[in-house]
Amino acid sequence: MKLFLYVLTQVCITLVSVCGIYILTGLTGMFSLGSAAFMAIGAYVSGLLVLKAGLNMYAAFAAAIIFSVGIGYVIGFPIVRLRRDYISLVTLGFGESIAQLILLLSQFTGGAFGLIGVPRRVNVWFTLISAVIVIAITAFFKTSKFGRQCIAVKSDELAAQAMGINASRVKMTAFLMSCALTSFAGCLYAFYVGYVGPTDFGWKKSADWVIMVFFGGVNSLTGSIFGGAFLTFLPQYMQALNKYRYIVYAVLVLIILNFKPNGVFGEWELSPRNLKRLFSPKKNRREDV
Amino acid sequence: MSLQILLNGISTGAVYSLIAIGFALVFNILKFSNFSHGATMTASAFIAYFLVASKGWGLAPTLLCSALSGAIIGLIGEFIGFRRILLNHSAPTYFFVSSITLGTLYEGLVTLKTGTNFYVYPNFFDVATVKIFDAVVSKENIIILAISAVALIILAFIIQKTSIGRQIRAVSFDRDTAKLMGINSTLIIQVVFAISGFFGGLAGCFLGIKFTLTSTLGSLVVKGFIASVIGGLGSLTGAVIGAMLLGIMEALFLSLWGSGWATIASFALMLVFLLVRPQGIAGSNVQEKA
């Protein structure tokens, strides 16, 4: 049971960041390989504010999120006008720089030893409720005007601009939202584990999230959530598998990309209407979900 | 700036340009950023270490083994990661995810063998340094510079003068039209992946000589990415110019502030470049086609 609660918390924290990646990658079609760096910023800033400045935990969370959104704006400003490849290249470089910066500012961050002694004030219920709220917000965003603008930009940026959508603003908003959510995940992580290490936030972690989103289906929030939960649960319960974790991930995703490129769920979303359609007699079923 | 810093910078820049070229070749032909390139470098450097260098054979066999295994890894990657996506005409984003996945796969395989241990290539040179005027330069830097320069010149010759080079340029320009003209574009893409892997293998081996071999060696690929952004995404000449510039700047930052800050400074340099001149030095801006 204790293990289950631990894994559940891990899953919830992952889901918060997966929602951020879904907004960025699934809705807007941009890839960030530096999302984990924003998680690091969230974890370190909130942890430091509580430890060194003695701030209230919730205030520290808010400050950390605002801080990383500010950083995200500085990073995003030059790149949202350009081809989408740039965002992956720049965020990858950003991730490496943040890793270096954490080591360099060792009088604050503890350097290679990590930030020790963050109060463990976040429990499983807190993360669970946060995850549910974040998922609800993301689902709301997907169906809102903003979400539809994002999808338009993803499918064809030029056409979207011709329809009067300010593409660079939409891209920027999506990027900033993703920054906010991943840094929130970082806050949760720091206050659940009680320790923040500088090596936990490499590009592999960002790549993991992208892989999770694609595993379940990049166009479907349900799929992304399923991918995030499944790929976090799996290695925790198969300790023998843990060594081969990345290899199993990669092979699974390669199979999916080669043979079912839309992911497990394709475009299918979990909603009362779709559920009803799924279980209804064959004649009513329509393929366009 | 002393001559020593300049020479070290050019030598580092030469390795970066090998990385950037390998990246830019694939970017040119398939129009996506190949993120498995770093892991290809790591994997081939380790294959060369375990197969050749640990047996005490000199520098040349090690380099050759690393480069060839890079080429083979490139071919395998093209086959398992990109072939079907290409044939299905899926969205370019799938190339991207595929390359990330391949990167994790290679790195996972390397980590399985090596763990997080450090490995060091044996000492290939009897005399560690040479003196050029008043600058003391390590011999490995000179050798690296020379071999990289030769490799780049050969590549330039192949791309500009030979039939296969013309075909590569044609496929980069427009895959479908090239196909209509009778070019076997699948074969050309395979060739490009092999060349890209070859250069990745060379770069991986050089990085292993310059630094130490770890399973995260591939993260240095980010320098190649920065170099190609500075030089102009998708331009081969730009990649080399950007890499040289980055190498020299980094050597300068290194002597001023130390290695950690040098990484951050080169990232800031890239951001400034994107603000001021997003098309890069070479100025070939690859636009998203309508």
Chai-1 contact restraints between the chains, C-beta under 6 A:
chainA,res_idxA,chainB,res_idxB,connection_type,confidence,min_distance_angstrom,max_distance_angstrom,comment,restraint_id
A,F31,B,F96,contact,1.0,0.0,6.0,A-B,restraint_1
A,P78,B,L271,contact,1.0,0.0,6.0,A-B,restraint_2
A,P78,B,L274,contact,1.0,0.0,6.0,A-B,restraint_3
A,P78,B,L275,contact,1.0,0.0,6.0,A-B,restraint_4
A,L82,B,P278,contact,1.0,0.0,6.0,A-B,restraint_5
A,R83,B,E288,contact,1.0,0.0,6.0,A-B,restraint_6
A,D85,B,S33,contact,1.0,0.0,6.0,A-B,restraint_7
A,S88,B,S33,contact,1.0,0.0,6.0,A-B,restraint_8
A,L89,B,F225,contact,1.0,0.0,6.0,A-B,restraint_9
A,L89,B,V229,contact,1.0,0.0,6.0,A-B,restraint_10
A,L92,B,V222,contact,1.0,0.0,6.0,A-B,restraint_11
A,G93,B,V222,contact,1.0,0.0,6.0,A-B,restraint_12
A,G93,B,I226,contact,1.0,0.0,6.0,A-B,restraint_13
A,G93,B,F267,contact,1.0,0.0,6.0,A-B,restraint_14
A,E96,B,V222,contact,1.0,0.0,6.0,A-B,restraint_15
A,S97,B,T263,contact,1.0,0.0,6.0,A-B,restraint_16
A,S97,B,I264,contact,1.0,0.0,6.0,A-B,restraint_17
A,S97,B,F267,contact,1.0,0.0,6.0,A-B,restraint_18
A,Q100,B,G260,contact,1.0,0.0,6.0,A-B,restraint_19
A,Q100,B,T263,contact,1.0,0.0,6.0,A-B,restraint_20
A,Q100,B,I264,contact,1.0,0.0,6.0,A-B,restraint_21
A,L104,B,G260,contact,1.0,0.0,6.0,A-B,restraint_22
A,L158,B,A290,contact,1.0,0.0,6.0,A-B,restraint_23
A,A207,B,I100,contact,1.0,0.0,6.0,A-B,restraint_24
A,A207,B,T104,contact,1.0,0.0,6.0,A-B,restraint_25
A,V210,B,I100,contact,1.0,0.0,6.0,A-B,restraint_26
A,F214,B,V97,contact,1.0,0.0,6.0,A-B,restraint_27
A,Y246,B,T104,contact,1.0,0.0,6.0,A-B,restraint_28
A,Y246,B,G108,contact,1.0,0.0,6.0,A-B,restraint_29
A,I247,B,G108,contact,1.0,0.0,6.0,A-B,restraint_30
A,A250,B,T101,contact,1.0,0.0,6.0,A-B,restraint_31
A,A250,B,T104,contact,1.0,0.0,6.0,A-B,restraint_32
A,A250,B,L105,contact,1.0,0.0,6.0,A-B,restraint_33
A,V253,B,T101,contact,1.0,0.0,6.0,A-B,restraint_34
A,L254,B,T101,contact,1.0,0.0,6.0,A-B,restraint_35
A,L257,B,Y94,contact,1.0,0.0,6.0,A-B,restraint_36
A,L257,B,S98,contact,1.0,0.0,6.0,A-B,restraint_37
A,N258,B,R84,contact,1.0,0.0,6.0,A-B,restraint_38
A,P261,B,S90,contact,1.0,0.0,6.0,A-B,restraint_39
A,P261,B,Y94,contact,1.0,0.0,6.0,A-B,restraint_40
